């Protein structure tokens, strides 16, 4: 399974996770890994994870420009049936 590198924006708290670190640690068993920042040069990010699909943060704008997959914390936690820590 190919590792999917993710970048996170917003907060996972409303989806039941106290930190982004806890969220990504639970996703790691499904092949997801924190990839750091999204960049225009040499971008390695596969998925941007957000708390709000209508967000206008710089990360969201850049992810759309680069045609990256964008998902919410809720989408991923439901897809893989993972439960938060709060």
C-alpha positions, 0 to 999 in steps of 0.5 A: 500500500502506497503511503498517502502524505497529508497536510492538515488545516483547521481543528479536528476537535469537533470530530472527536480528536484533541490534536492533529497528532492523535488524528494522524496517529490513528490514520497511520495504520491505514497508510496515511502520514503527515507530509508537512506543508503544501508547496507549489514547488516539489509538492508531495502532499496527496490529501489536505484534511480540513475541518471545513470544506468551505474554508478559505485558508491559504492551504485550502486555496493552494490545495485547490490550485494543485488539484489535491484531494480535500477531505474533512476529519469527519470523512476520514474518521468515518471511512476508516471507522476510527474513534477520537480521544475526546 
